[in-house]
Amino acid sequence: MTAENFIANFINATDFVTPVDISLDTEFRTLPEWDSLAALGVIVMFDMEYQKTVSGDDLYQAVTVGDLYRWVG
């Protein structure tokens, strides 16, 4: 899994209305449309795309998209 593919999956999972530029260094909670539905989308993405279980507490501990990407392993 490349970082570019992960970022594309992240963007699809969050379903933001307004396009945003995202990199591994992006602090995802600072994104204008980040909310509980975006968080749920990311949790579902991990389950469906990567067969990984991620909780809300896990998301709270992560800061950047790169932190999330490292969980893909």
mmCIF file as Biopython writes it, N, C-alpha, C and O atoms, coordinates in Angstrom:
data_model
#
loop_
_atom_site.group_PDB
_atom_site.id
_atom_site.type_symbol
_atom_site.label_atom_id
_atom_site.label_alt_id
_atom_site.label_comp_id
_atom_site.label_asym_id
_atom_site.label_entity_id
_atom_site.label_seq_id
_atom_site.pdbx_PDB_ins_code
_atom_site.Cartn_x
_atom_site.Cartn_y
_atom_site.Cartn_z
_atom_site.occupancy
_atom_site.B_iso_or_equiv
_atom_site.auth_seq_id
_atom_site.auth_asym_id
_atom_site.pdbx_PDB_model_num
ATOM 1   N N  . MET A ? 1  ? 0.844   -1.176 0.000  1.0 0.0 1  A 1 
ATOM 2   C CA . MET A ? 1  ? 0.000   0.000  0.000  1.0 0.0 1  A 1 
ATOM 3   C C  . MET A ? 1  ? 0.889   1.239  0.000  1.0 0.0 1  A 1 
ATOM 4   O O  . MET A ? 1  ? 1.692   1.453  0.908  1.0 0.0 1  A 1 
ATOM 5   N N  . THR A ? 2  ? 0.725   2.033  -1.026 1.0 0.0 2  A 1 
ATOM 6   C CA . THR A ? 2  ? 1.503   3.267  -1.091 1.0 0.0 2  A 1 
ATOM 7   C C  . THR A ? 2  ? 0.807   4.362  -0.290 1.0 0.0 2  A 1 
ATOM 8   O O  . THR A ? 2  ? -0.393  4.296  -0.020 1.0 0.0 2  A 1 
ATOM 9   N N  . ALA A ? 3  ? 1.584   5.363  0.079  1.0 0.0 3  A 1 
ATOM 10  C CA . ALA A ? 3  ? 1.023   6.506  0.799  1.0 0.0 3  A 1 
ATOM 11  C C  . ALA A ? 3  ? -0.029  7.209  -0.048 1.0 0.0 3  A 1 
ATOM 12  O O  . ALA A ? 3  ? -1.042  7.673  0.473  1.0 0.0 3  A 1 
ATOM 13  N N  . GLU A ? 4  ? 0.211   7.288  -1.349 1.0 0.0 4  A 1 
ATOM 14  C CA . GLU A ? 4  ? -0.743  7.958  -2.236 1.0 0.0 4  A 1 
ATOM 15  C C  . GLU A ? 4  ? -2.080  7.222  -2.253 1.0 0.0 4  A 1 
ATOM 16  O O  . GLU A ? 4  ? -3.137  7.853  -2.229 1.0 0.0 4  A 1 
ATOM 17  N N  . ASN A ? 5  ? -2.038  5.897  -2.296 1.0 0.0 5  A 1 
ATOM 18  C CA . ASN A ? 5  ? -3.276  5.108  -2.263 1.0 0.0 5  A 1 
ATOM 19  C C  . ASN A ? 5  ? -4.000  5.274  -0.932 1.0 0.0 5  A 1 
ATOM 20  O O  . ASN A ? 5  ? -5.226  5.377  -0.887 1.0 0.0 5  A 1 
ATOM 21  N N  . PHE A ? 6  ? -3.227  5.300  0.149  1.0 0.0 6  A 1 
ATOM 22  C CA . PHE A ? 6  ? -3.835  5.476  1.462  1.0 0.0 6  A 1 
ATOM 23  C C  . PHE A ? 6  ? -4.521  6.832  1.555  1.0 0.0 6  A 1 
ATOM 24  O O  . PHE A ? 6  ? -5.643  6.932  2.051  1.0 0.0 6  A 1 
ATOM 25  N N  . ILE A ? 7  ? -3.853  7.869  1.083  1.0 0.0 7  A 1 
ATOM 26  C CA . ILE A ? 7  ? -4.432  9.214  1.117  1.0 0.0 7  A 1 
ATOM 27  C C  . ILE A ? 7  ? -5.706  9.263  0.277  1.0 0.0 7  A 1 
ATOM 28  O O  . ILE A ? 7  ? -6.694  9.873  0.686  1.0 0.0 7  A 1 
ATOM 29  N N  . ALA A ? 8  ? -5.691  8.628  -0.889 1.0 0.0 8  A 1 
ATOM 30  C CA . ALA A ? 8  ? -6.895  8.584  -1.730 1.0 0.0 8  A 1 
ATOM 31  C C  . ALA A ? 8  ? -8.030  7.875  -0.993 1.0 0.0 8  A 1 
ATOM 32  O O  . ALA A ? 8  ? -9.174  8.327  -1.041 1.0 0.0 8  A 1 
ATOM 33  N N  . ASN A ? 9  ? -7.729  6.781  -0.322 1.0 0.0 9  A 1 
ATOM 34  C CA . ASN A ? 9  ? -8.748  6.071  0.464  1.0 0.0 9  A 1 
ATOM 35  C C  . ASN A ? 9  ? -9.257  6.929  1.617  1.0 0.0 9  A 1 
ATOM 36  O O  . ASN A ? 9  ? -10.451 6.931  1.918  1.0 0.0 9  A 1 
ATOM 37  N N  . PHE A ? 10 ? -8.346  7.657  2.259  1.0 0.0 10 A 1 
ATOM 38  C CA . PHE A ? 10 ? -8.721  8.551  3.359  1.0 0.0 10 A 1 
ATOM 39  C C  . PHE A ? 10 ? -9.688  9.621  2.861  1.0 0.0 10 A 1 
ATOM 40  O O  . PHE A ? 10 ? -10.704 9.891  3.500  1.0 0.0 10 A 1 
ATOM 41  N N  . ILE A ? 11 ? -9.371  10.224 1.725  1.0 0.0 11 A 1 
ATOM 42  C CA . ILE A ? 11 ? -10.236 11.265 1.157  1.0 0.0 11 A 1 
ATOM 43  C C  . ILE A ? 11 ? -11.610 10.689 0.820  1.0 0.0 11 A 1 
ATOM 44  O O  . ILE A ? 11 ? -12.632 11.314 1.104  1.0 0.0 11 A 1 
ATOM 45  N N  . ASN A ? 12 ? -11.637 9.510  0.222  1.0 0.0 12 A 1 
ATOM 46  C CA . ASN A ? 12 ? -12.920 8.870  -0.094 1.0 0.0 12 A 1 
ATOM 47  C C  . ASN A ? 12 ? -13.708 8.540  1.168  1.0 0.0 12 A 1 
ATOM 48  O O  . ASN A ? 12 ? -14.928 8.701  1.200  1.0 0.0 12 A 1 
ATOM 49  N N  . ALA A ? 13 ? -13.022 8.082  2.197  1.0 0.0 13 A 1 
ATOM 50  C CA . ALA A ? 13 ? -13.690 7.674  3.433  1.0 0.0 13 A 1 
ATOM 51  C C  . ALA A ? 13 ? -14.294 8.859  4.176  1.0 0.0 13 A 1 
ATOM 52  O O  . ALA A ? 13 ? -15.355 8.734  4.788  1.0 0.0 13 A 1 
ATOM 53  N N  . THR A ? 14 ? -13.627 10.001 4.126  1.0 0.0 14 A 1 
ATOM 54  C CA . THR A ? 14 ? -14.119 11.164 4.859  1.0 0.0 14 A 1 
ATOM 55  C C  . THR A ? 14 ? -15.240 11.869 4.118  1.0 0.0 14 A 1 
ATOM 56  O O  . THR A ? 14 ? -16.048 12.564 4.734  1.0 0.0 14 A 1 
ATOM 57  N N  . ASP A ? 15 ? -15.301 11.699 2.796  1.0 0.0 15 A 1 
ATOM 58  C CA . ASP A ? 15 ? -16.392 12.246 1.986  1.0 0.0 15 A 1 
ATOM 59  C C  . ASP A ? 15 ? -16.568 13.750 2.177  1.0 0.0 15 A 1 
ATOM 60  O O  . ASP A ? 15 ? -17.691 14.237 2.308  1.0 0.0 15 A 1 
ATOM 61  N N  . PHE A ? 16 ? -15.447 14.485 2.191  1.0 0.0 16 A 1 
ATOM 62  C CA . PHE A ? 16 ? -15.516 15.935 2.316  1.0 0.0 16 A 1 
ATOM 63  C C  . PHE A ? 16 ? -16.178 16.541 1.089  1.0 0.0 16 A 1 
ATOM 64  O O  . PHE A ? 16 ? -15.949 16.079 -0.028 1.0 0.0 16 A 1 
ATOM 65  N N  . VAL A ? 17 ? -16.993 17.563 1.282  1.0 0.0 17 A 1 
ATOM 66  C CA . VAL A ? 17 ? -17.660 18.250 0.179  1.0 0.0 17 A 1 
ATOM 67  C C  . VAL A ? 17 ? -16.668 19.142 -0.553 1.0 0.0 17 A 1 
ATOM 68  O O  . VAL A ? 17 ? -16.645 19.173 -1.784 1.0 0.0 17 A 1 
ATOM 69  N N  . THR A ? 18 ? -15.852 19.864 0.202  1.0 0.0 18 A 1 
ATOM 70  C CA . THR A ? 18 ? -14.863 20.773 -0.358 1.0 0.0 18 A 1 
ATOM 71  C C  . THR A ? 18 ? -13.540 20.036 -0.512 1.0 0.0 18 A 1 
ATOM 72  O O  . THR A ? 18 ? -13.036 19.471 0.458  1.0 0.0 18 A 1 
ATOM 73  N N  . PRO A ? 19 ? -12.963 20.032 -1.720 1.0 0.0 19 A 1 
ATOM 74  C CA . PRO A ? 19 ? -11.667 19.357 -1.912 1.0 0.0 19 A 1 
ATOM 75  C C  . PRO A ? 19 ? -10.585 19.959 -1.010 1.0 0.0 19 A 1 
ATOM 76  O O  . PRO A ? 19 ? -10.530 21.173 -0.809 1.0 0.0 19 A 1 
ATOM 77  N N  . VAL A ? 20 ? -9.740  19.098 -0.479 1.0 0.0 20 A 1 
ATOM 78  C CA . VAL A ? 20 ? -8.633  19.537 0.372  1.0 0.0 20 A 1 
ATOM 79  C C  . VAL A ? 20 ? -7.354  18.844 -0.068 1.0 0.0 20 A 1 
ATOM 80  O O  . VAL A ? 20 ? -7.382  17.723 -0.576 1.0 0.0 20 A 1 
ATOM 81  N N  . ASP A ? 21 ? -6.234  19.524 0.134  1.0 0.0 21 A 1 
ATOM 82  C CA . ASP A ? 21 ? -4.927  18.924 -0.117 1.0 0.0 21 A 1 
ATOM 83  C C  . ASP A ? 21 ? -4.497  18.210 1.151  1.0 0.0 21 A 1 
ATOM 84  O O  . ASP A ? 21 ? -4.458  18.804 2.229  1.0 0.0 21 A 1 
ATOM 85  N N  . ILE A ? 22 ? -4.177  16.946 1.015  1.0 0.0 22 A 1 
ATOM 86  C CA . ILE A ? 22 ? -3.796  16.141 2.171  1.0 0.0 22 A 1 
ATOM 87  C C  . ILE A ? 22 ? -2.471  15.461 1.885  1.0 0.0 22 A 1 
ATOM 88  O O  . ILE A ? 22 ? -2.245  14.930 0.797  1.0 0.0 22 A 1 
ATOM 89  N N  . SER A ? 23 ? -1.594  15.487 2.891  1.0 0.0 23 A 1 
ATOM 90  C CA . SER A ? 23 ? -0.319  14.770 2.829  1.0 0.0 23 A 1 
ATOM 91  C C  . SER A ? 23 ? -0.203  13.947 4.109  1.0 0.0 23 A 1 
ATOM 92  O O  . SER A ? 23 ? -1.075  14.007 4.976  1.0 0.0 23 A 1 
ATOM 93  N N  . LEU A ? 24 ? 0.864   13.190 4.217  1.0 0.0 24 A 1 
ATOM 94  C CA . LEU A ? 24 ? 1.073   12.412 5.439  1.0 0.0 24 A 1 
ATOM 95  C C  . LEU A ? 24 ? 1.273   13.305 6.653  1.0 0.0 24 A 1 
ATOM 96  O O  . LEU A ? 24 ? 1.056   12.869 7.784  1.0 0.0 24 A 1 
ATOM 97  N N  . ASP A ? 25 ? 1.686   14.554 6.431  1.0 0.0 25 A 1 
ATOM 98  C CA . ASP A ? 25 ? 1.915   15.491 7.531  1.0 0.0 25 A 1 
ATOM 99  C C  . ASP A ? 25 ? 0.662   16.252 7.957  1.0 0.0 25 A 1 
ATOM 100 O O  . ASP A ? 25 ? 0.698   17.001 8.933  1.0 0.0 25 A 1 
ATOM 101 N N  . THR A ? 26 ? -0.435  16.071 7.243  1.0 0.0 26 A 1 
ATOM 102 C CA . THR A ? 26 ? -1.672  16.788 7.556  1.0 0.0 26 A 1 
ATOM 103 C C  . THR A ? 26 ? -2.223  16.347 8.906  1.0 0.0 26 A 1 
ATOM 104 O O  . THR A ? 26 ? -2.388  15.155 9.163  1.0 0.0 26 A 1 
ATOM 105 N N  . GLU A ? 27 ? -2.506  17.325 9.765  1.0 0.0 27 A 1 
ATOM 106 C CA . GLU A ? 27 ? -3.176  17.044 11.032 1.0 0.0 27 A 1 
ATOM 107 C C  . GLU A ? 27 ? -4.669  16.972 10.735 1.0 0.0 27 A 1 
ATOM 108 O O  . GLU A ? 27 ? -5.339  17.995 10.598 1.0 0.0 27 A 1 
ATOM 109 N N  . PHE A ? 28 ? -5.173  15.755 10.638 1.0 0.0 28 A 1 
ATOM 110 C CA . PHE A ? 28 ? -6.516  15.548 10.084 1.0 0.0 28 A 1 
ATOM 111 C C  . PHE A ? 28 ? -7.621  16.207 10.891 1.0 0.0 28 A 1 
ATOM 112 O O  . PHE A ? 28 ? -8.640  16.593 10.318 1.0 0.0 28 A 1 
ATOM 113 N N  . ARG A ? 29 ? -7.457  16.350 12.195 1.0 0.0 29 A 1 
ATOM 114 C CA . ARG A ? 29 ? -8.513  16.984 12.995 1.0 0.0 29 A 1 
ATOM 115 C C  . ARG A ? 29 ? -8.619  18.482 12.742 1.0 0.0 29 A 1 
ATOM 116 O O  . ARG A ? 29 ? -9.596  19.106 13.154 1.0 0.0 29 A 1 
ATOM 117 N N  . THR A ? 30 ? -7.629  19.070 12.071 1.0 0.0 30 A 1 
ATOM 118 C CA . THR A ? 30 ? -7.698  20.495 11.747 1.0 0.0 30 A 1 
ATOM 119 C C  . THR A ? 30 ? -8.362  20.742 10.397 1.0 0.0 30 A 1 
ATOM 120 O O  . THR A ? 30 ? -8.565  21.895 10.017 1.0 0.0 30 A 1 
ATOM 121 N N  . LEU A ? 31 ? -8.701  19.687 9.671  1.0 0.0 31 A 1 
ATOM 122 C CA . LEU A ? 31 ? -9.369  19.855 8.382  1.0 0.0 31 A 1 
ATOM 123 C C  . LEU A ? 31 ? -10.750 20.463 8.614  1.0 0.0 31 A 1 
ATOM 124 O O  . LEU A ? 31 ? -11.447 20.083 9.555  1.0 0.0 31 A 1 
ATOM 125 N N  . PRO A ? 32 ? -11.148 21.409 7.755  1.0 0.0 32 A 1 
ATOM 126 C CA . PRO A ? 32 ? -12.399 22.147 7.985  1.0 0.0 32 A 1 
ATOM 127 C C  . PRO A ? 32 ? -13.642 21.271 8.142  1.0 0.0 32 A 1 
ATOM 128 O O  . PRO A ? 32 ? -14.537 21.617 8.914  1.0 0.0 32 A 1 
ATOM 129 N N  . GLU A ? 33 ? -13.716 20.164 7.441  1.0 0.0 33 A 1 
ATOM 130 C CA . GLU A ? 33 ? -14.924 19.344 7.493  1.0 0.0 33 A 1 
ATOM 131 C C  . GLU A ? 33 ? -14.771 18.098 8.370  1.0 0.0 33 A 1 
ATOM 132 O O  . GLU A ? 33 ? -15.628 17.215 8.347  1.0 0.0 33 A 1 
ATOM 133 N N  . TRP A ? 34 ? -13.676 18.023 9.147  1.0 0.0 34 A 1 
ATOM 134 C CA . TRP A ? 34 ? -13.500 16.864 10.017 1.0 0.0 34 A 1 
ATOM 135 C C  . TRP A ? 34 ? -14.567 16.899 11.104 1.0 0.0 34 A 1 
ATOM 136 O O  . TRP A ? 34 ? -14.714 17.898 11.807 1.0 0.0 34 A 1 
ATOM 137 N N  . ASP A ? 35 ? -15.298 15.820 11.236 1.0 0.0 35 A 1 
ATOM 138 C CA . ASP A ? 35 ? -16.319 15.696 12.267 1.0 0.0 35 A 1 
ATOM 139 C C  . ASP A ? 35 ? -16.489 14.216 12.609 1.0 0.0 35 A 1 
ATOM 140 O O  . ASP A ? 35 ? -15.718 13.371 12.154 1.0 0.0 35 A 1 
ATOM 141 N N  . SER A ? 36 ? -17.495 13.918 13.406 1.0 0.0 36 A 1 
ATOM 142 C CA . SER A ? 36 ? -17.682 12.532 13.840 1.0 0.0 36 A 1 
ATOM 143 C C  . SER A ? 36 ? -18.010 11.605 12.671 1.0 0.0 36 A 1 
ATOM 144 O O  . SER A ? 36 ? -17.648 10.428 12.703 1.0 0.0 36 A 1 
ATOM 145 N N  . LEU A ? 37 ? -18.683 12.108 11.647 1.0 0.0 37 A 1 
ATOM 146 C CA . LEU A ? 37 ? -18.972 11.264 10.483 1.0 0.0 37 A 1 
ATOM 147 C C  . LEU A ? 37 ? -17.710 10.956 9.689  1.0 0.0 37 A 1 
ATOM 148 O O  . LEU A ? 37 ? -17.554 9.849  9.173  1.0 0.0 37 A 1 
ATOM 149 N N  . ALA A ? 38 ? -16.809 11.930 9.589  1.0 0.0 38 A 1 
ATOM 150 C CA . ALA A ? 38 ? -15.531 11.682 8.917  1.0 0.0 38 A 1 
ATOM 151 C C  . ALA A ? 38 ? -14.736 10.643 9.704  1.0 0.0 38 A 1 
ATOM 152 O O  . ALA A ? 38 ? -14.127 9.747  9.119  1.0 0.0 38 A 1 
ATOM 153 N N  . ALA A ? 39 ? -14.745 10.767 11.028 1.0 0.0 39 A 1 
ATOM 154 C CA . ALA A ? 39 ? -14.039 9.798  11.871 1.0 0.0 39 A 1 
ATOM 155 C C  . ALA A ? 39 ? -14.617 8.398  11.681 1.0 0.0 39 A 1 
ATOM 156 O O  . ALA A ? 39 ? -13.873 7.424  11.573 1.0 0.0 39 A 1 
ATOM 157 N N  . LEU A ? 40 ? -15.936 8.303  11.642 1.0 0.0 40 A 1 
ATOM 158 C CA . LEU A ? 40 ? -16.572 7.008  11.424 1.0 0.0 40 A 1 
ATOM 159 C C  . LEU A ? 40 ? -16.186 6.441  10.061 1.0 0.0 40 A 1 
ATOM 160 O O  . LEU A ? 40 ? -15.955 5.240  9.927  1.0 0.0 40 A 1 
ATOM 161 N N  . GLY A ? 41 ? -16.117 7.306  9.051  1.0 0.0 41 A 1 
ATOM 162 C CA . GLY A ? 41 ? -15.700 6.861  7.723  1.0 0.0 41 A 1 
ATOM 163 C C  . GLY A ? 41 ? -14.299 6.278  7.733  1.0 0.0 41 A 1 
ATOM 164 O O  . GLY A ? 41 ? -14.033 5.284  7.057  1.0 0.0 41 A 1 
ATOM 165 N N  . VAL A ? 42 ? -13.399 6.889  8.497  1.0 0.0 42 A 1 
ATOM 166 C CA . VAL A ? 42 ? -12.026 6.388  8.585  1.0 0.0 42 A 1 
ATOM 167 C C  . VAL A ? 42 ? -11.998 5.048  9.321  1.0 0.0 42 A 1 
ATOM 168 O O  . VAL A ? 42 ? -11.261 4.144  8.928  1.0 0.0 42 A 1 
ATOM 169 N N  . ILE A ? 43 ? -12.785 4.915  10.371 1.0 0.0 43 A 1 
ATOM 170 C CA . ILE A ? 43 ? -12.862 3.644  11.096 1.0 0.0 43 A 1 
ATOM 171 C C  . ILE A ? 43 ? -13.360 2.538  10.168 1.0 0.0 43 A 1 
ATOM 172 O O  . ILE A ? 43 ? -12.814 1.435  10.162 1.0 0.0 43 A 1 
ATOM 173 N N  . VAL A ? 44 ? -14.391 2.836  9.390  1.0 0.0 44 A 1 
ATOM 174 C CA . VAL A ? 44 ? -14.929 1.858  8.438  1.0 0.0 44 A 1 
ATOM 175 C C  . VAL A ? 44 ? -13.898 1.548  7.357  1.0 0.0 44 A 1 
ATOM 176 O O  . VAL A ? 44 ? -13.766 0.396  6.942  1.0 0.0 44 A 1 
ATOM 177 N N  . MET A ? 45 ? -13.162 2.566  6.895  1.0 0.0 45 A 1 
ATOM 178 C CA . MET A ? 45 ? -12.119 2.352  5.884  1.0 0.0 45 A 1 
ATOM 179 C C  . MET A ? 45 ? -11.094 1.338  6.386  1.0 0.0 45 A 1 
ATOM 180 O O  . MET A ? 45 ? -10.721 0.416  5.661  1.0 0.0 45 A 1 
ATOM 181 N N  . PHE A ? 46 ? -10.642 1.509  7.627  1.0 0.0 46 A 1 
ATOM 182 C CA . PHE A ? 46 ? -9.664  0.570  8.170  1.0 0.0 46 A 1 
ATOM 183 C C  . PHE A ? 46 ? -10.225 -0.846 8.208  1.0 0.0 46 A 1 
ATOM 184 O O  . PHE A ? 46 ? -9.518  -1.806 7.901  1.0 0.0 46 A 1 
ATOM 185 N N  . ASP A ? 47 ? -11.478 -0.974 8.580  1.0 0.0 47 A 1 
ATOM 186 C CA . ASP A ? 47 ? -12.101 -2.293 8.652  1.0 0.0 47 A 1 
ATOM 187 C C  . ASP A ? 47 ? -12.255 -2.918 7.270  1.0 0.0 47 A 1 
ATOM 188 O O  . ASP A ? 47 ? -11.880 -4.073 7.067  1.0 0.0 47 A 1 
ATOM 189 N N  . MET A ? 48 ? -12.798 -2.173 6.328  1.0 0.0 48 A 1 
ATOM 190 C CA . MET A ? 48 ? -13.126 -2.719 5.010  1.0 0.0 48 A 1 
ATOM 191 C C  . MET A ? 48 ? -11.905 -2.865 4.097  1.0 0.0 48 A 1 
ATOM 192 O O  . MET A ? 48 ? -11.760 -3.880 3.416  1.0 0.0 48 A 1 
ATOM 193 N N  . GLU A ? 49 ? -11.039 -1.872 4.082  1.0 0.0 49 A 1 
ATOM 194 C CA . GLU A ? 49 ? -9.905  -1.865 3.152  1.0 0.0 49 A 1 
ATOM 195 C C  . GLU A ? 49 ? -8.684  -2.609 3.689  1.0 0.0 49 A 1 
ATOM 196 O O  . GLU A ? 49 ? -7.941  -3.230 2.928  1.0 0.0 49 A 1 
ATOM 197 N N  . TYR A ? 50 ? -8.484  -2.541 5.006  1.0 0.0 50 A 1 
ATOM 198 C CA . TYR A ? 50 ? -7.231  -3.047 5.578  1.0 0.0 50 A 1 
ATOM 199 C C  . TYR A ? 50 ? -7.434  -4.151 6.611  1.0 0.0 50 A 1 
ATOM 200 O O  . TYR A ? 50 ? -6.462  -4.661 7.167  1.0 0.0 50 A 1 
ATOM 201 N N  . GLN A ? 51 ? -8.690  -4.526 6.876  1.0 0.0 51 A 1 
ATOM 202 C CA . GLN A ? 51 ? -9.008  -5.554 7.865  1.0 0.0 51 A 1 
ATOM 203 C C  . GLN A ? 51 ? -8.334  -5.264 9.210  1.0 0.0 51 A 1 
ATOM 204 O O  . GLN A ? 51 ? -7.790  -6.162 9.855  1.0 0.0 51 A 1 
ATOM 205 N N  . LYS A ? 52 ? -8.381  -4.006 9.613  1.0 0.0 52 A 1 
ATOM 206 C CA . LYS A ? 52 ? -7.828  -3.556 10.895 1.0 0.0 52 A 1 
ATOM 207 C C  . LYS A ? 52 ? -8.952  -2.943 11.713 1.0 0.0 52 A 1 
ATOM 208 O O  . LYS A ? 52 ? -9.820  -2.253 11.177 1.0 0.0 52 A 1 
ATOM 209 N N  . THR A ? 53 ? -8.931  -3.198 13.005 1.0 0.0 53 A 1 
ATOM 210 C CA . THR A ? 53 ? -9.908  -2.597 13.901 1.0 0.0 53 A 1 
ATOM 211 C C  . THR A ? 53 ? -9.303  -1.351 14.528 1.0 0.0 53 A 1 
ATOM 212 O O  . THR A ? 53 ? -8.264  -1.409 15.186 1.0 0.0 53 A 1 
ATOM 213 N N  . VAL A ? 54 ? -9.969  -0.227 14.311 1.0 0.0 54 A 1 
ATOM 214 C CA . VAL A ? 54 ? -9.522  1.055  14.855 1.0 0.0 54 A 1 
ATOM 215 C C  . VAL A ? 54 ? -10.692 1.638  15.639 1.0 0.0 54 A 1 
ATOM 216 O O  . VAL A ? 54 ? -11.821 1.674  15.148 1.0 0.0 54 A 1 
ATOM 217 N N  . SER A ? 55 ? -10.420 2.087  16.841 1.0 0.0 55 A 1 
ATOM 218 C CA . SER A ? 55 ? -11.472 2.658  17.685 1.0 0.0 55 A 1 
ATOM 219 C C  . SER A ? 55 ? -11.398 4.184  17.667 1.0 0.0 55 A 1 
ATOM 220 O O  . SER A ? 55 ? -10.450 4.772  17.148 1.0 0.0 55 A 1 
ATOM 221 N N  . GLY A ? 56 ? -12.402 4.794  18.235 1.0 0.0 56 A 1 
ATOM 222 C CA . GLY A ? 56 ? -12.377 6.243  18.397 1.0 0.0 56 A 1 
ATOM 223 C C  . GLY A ? 56 ? -11.205 6.680  19.256 1.0 0.0 56 A 1 
ATOM 224 O O  . GLY A ? 56 ? -10.598 7.720  18.996 1.0 0.0 56 A 1 
ATOM 225 N N  . ASP A ? 57 ? -10.881 5.898  20.274 1.0 0.0 57 A 1 
ATOM 226 C CA . ASP A ? 57 ? -9.725  6.212  21.122 1.0 0.0 57 A 1 
ATOM 227 C C  . ASP A ? 57 ? -8.430  6.152  20.325 1.0 0.0 57 A 1 
ATOM 228 O O  . ASP A ? 57 ? -7.534  6.972  20.524 1.0 0.0 57 A 1 
ATOM 229 N N  . ASP A ? 58 ? -8.332  5.175  19.418 1.0 0.0 58 A 1 
ATOM 230 C CA . ASP A ? 58 ? -7.150  5.094  18.554 1.0 0.0 58 A 1 
ATOM 231 C C  . ASP A ? 58 ? -7.026  6.361  17.720 1.0 0.0 58 A 1 
ATOM 232 O O  . ASP A ? 58 ? -5.943  6.937  17.615 1.0 0.0 58 A 1 
ATOM 233 N N  . LEU A ? 59 ? -8.136  6.797  17.125 1.0 0.0 59 A 1 
ATOM 234 C CA . LEU A ? 59 ? -8.106  8.017  16.313 1.0 0.0 59 A 1 
ATOM 235 C C  . LEU A ? 59 ? -7.699  9.219  17.148 1.0 0.0 59 A 1 
ATOM 236 O O  . LEU A ? 59 ? -6.982  10.098 16.671 1.0 0.0 59 A 1 
ATOM 237 N N  . TYR A ? 60 ? -8.152  9.257  18.389 1.0 0.0 60 A 1 
ATOM 238 C CA . TYR A ? 60 ? -7.815  10.371 19.272 1.0 0.0 60 A 1 
ATOM 239 C C  . TYR A ? 60 ? -6.309  10.442 19.522 1.0 0.0 60 A 1 
ATOM 240 O O  . TYR A ? 60 ? -5.757  11.532 19.676 1.0 0.0 60 A 1 
ATOM 241 N N  . GLN A ? 61 ? -5.648  9.298  19.562 1.0 0.0 61 A 1 
ATOM 242 C CA . GLN A ? 61 ? -4.205  9.265  19.809 1.0 0.0 61 A 1 
ATOM 243 C C  . GLN A ? 61 ? -3.394  9.679  18.590 1.0 0.0 61 A 1 
ATOM 244 O O  . GLN A ? 61 ? -2.275  10.172 18.727 1.0 0.0 61 A 1 
ATOM 245 N N  . ALA A ? 62 ? -3.946  9.483  17.409 1.0 0.0 62 A 1 
ATOM 246 C CA . ALA A ? 62 ? -3.245  9.860  16.177 1.0 0.0 62 A 1 
ATOM 247 C C  . ALA A ? 62 ? -3.379  11.361 15.967 1.0 0.0 62 A 1 
ATOM 248 O O  . ALA A ? 62 ? -4.360  11.978 16.382 1.0 0.0 62 A 1 
ATOM 249 N N  . VAL A ? 63 ? -2.370  11.937 15.311 1.0 0.0 63 A 1 
ATOM 250 C CA . VAL A ? 63 ? -2.389  13.372 15.038 1.0 0.0 63 A 1 
ATOM 251 C C  . VAL A ? 63 ? -2.424  13.632 13.540 1.0 0.0 63 A 1 
ATOM 252 O O  . VAL A ? 63 ? -3.194  14.468 13.066 1.0 0.0 63 A 1 
ATOM 253 N N  . THR A ? 64 ? -1.595  12.920 12.801 1.0 0.0 64 A 1 
ATOM 254 C CA . THR A ? 64 ? -1.472  13.177 11.366 1.0 0.0 64 A 1 
ATOM 255 C C  . THR A ? 64 ? -1.998  11.999 10.545 1.0 0.0 64 A 1 
ATOM 256 O O  . THR A ? 64 ? -2.202  10.899 11.059 1.0 0.0 64 A 1 
ATOM 257 N N  . VAL A ? 65 ? -2.207  12.263 9.266  1.0 0.0 65 A 1 
ATOM 258 C CA . VAL A ? 65 ? -2.585  11.195 8.345  1.0 0.0 65 A 1 
ATOM 259 C C  . VAL A ? 65 ? -1.474  10.145 8.310  1.0 0.0 65 A 1 
ATOM 260 O O  . VAL A ? 65 ? -1.752  8.955  8.159  1.0 0.0 65 A 1 
ATOM 261 N N  . GLY A ? 66 ? -0.230  10.573 8.448  1.0 0.0 66 A 1 
ATOM 262 C CA . GLY A ? 66 ? 0.896   9.642  8.489  1.0 0.0 66 A 1 
ATOM 263 C C  . GLY A ? 66 ? 0.821   8.691  9.672  1.0 0.0 66 A 1 
ATOM 264 O O  . GLY A ? 66 ? 1.196   7.524  9.558  1.0 0.0 66 A 1 
ATOM 265 N N  . ASP A ? 67 ? 0.336   9.186  10.813 1.0 0.0 67 A 1 
ATOM 266 C CA . ASP A ? 67 ? 0.137   8.304  11.968 1.0 0.0 67 A 1 
ATOM 267 C C  . ASP A ? 67 ? -0.844  7.193  11.613 1.0 0.0 67 A 1 
ATOM 268 O O  . ASP A ? 67 ? -0.631  6.032  11.962 1.0 0.0 67 A 1 
ATOM 269 N N  . LEU A ? 68 ? -1.914  7.553  10.921 1.0 0.0 68 A 1 
ATOM 270 C CA . LEU A ? 68 ? -2.904  6.558  10.499 1.0 0.0 68 A 1 
ATOM 271 C C  . LEU A ? 68 ? -2.300  5.587  9.497  1.0 0.0 68 A 1 
ATOM 272 O O  . LEU A ? 68 ? -2.536  4.381  9.571  1.0 0.0 68 A 1 
ATOM 273 N N  . TYR A ? 69 ? -1.527  6.111  8.566  1.0 0.0 69 A 1 
ATOM 274 C CA . TYR A ? 69 ? -0.901  5.281  7.523  1.0 0.0 69 A 1 
ATOM 275 C C  . TYR A ? 69 ? 0.013   4.221  8.138  1.0 0.0 69 A 1 
ATOM 276 O O  . TYR A ? 69 ? 0.068   3.095  7.643  1.0 0.0 69 A 1 
ATOM 277 N N  . ARG A ? 70 ? 0.720   4.561  9.193  1.0 0.0 70 A 1 
ATOM 278 C CA . ARG A ? 70 ? 1.619   3.604  9.842  1.0 0.0 70 A 1 
ATOM 279 C C  . ARG A ? 70 ? 0.849   2.414  10.417 1.0 0.0 70 A 1 
ATOM 280 O O  . ARG A ? 70 ? 1.415   1.332  10.572 1.0 0.0 70 A 1 
ATOM 281 N N  . TRP A ? 71 ? -0.422  2.600  10.731 1.0 0.0 71 A 1 
ATOM 282 C CA . TRP A ? 71 ? -1.225  1.499  11.266 1.0 0.0 71 A 1 
ATOM 283 C C  . TRP A ? 71 ? -1.512  0.441  10.218 1.0 0.0 71 A 1 
ATOM 284 O O  . TRP A ? 71 ? -1.815  -0.703 10.557 1.0 0.0 71 A 1 
ATOM 285 N N  . VAL A ? 72 ? -1.421  0.812  8.945  1.0 0.0 72 A 1 
ATOM 286 C CA . VAL A ? 72 ? -1.697  -0.153 7.880  1.0 0.0 72 A 1 
ATOM 287 C C  . VAL A ? 72 ? -0.651  -1.251 7.909  1.0 0.0 72 A 1 
ATOM 288 O O  . VAL A ? 72 ? -0.935  -2.410 7.606  1.0 0.0 72 A 1 
ATOM 289 N N  . GLY A ? 73 ? 0.578   -0.863 8.284  1.0 0.0 73 A 1 
ATOM 290 C CA . GLY A ? 73 ? 1.671   -1.809 8.442  1.0 0.0 73 A 1 
ATOM 291 C C  . GLY A ? 73 ? 2.032   -2.476 7.188  1.0 0.0 73 A 1 
ATOM 292 O O  . GLY A ? 73 ? 2.942   -3.305 7.169  1.0 0.0 73 A 1 
#
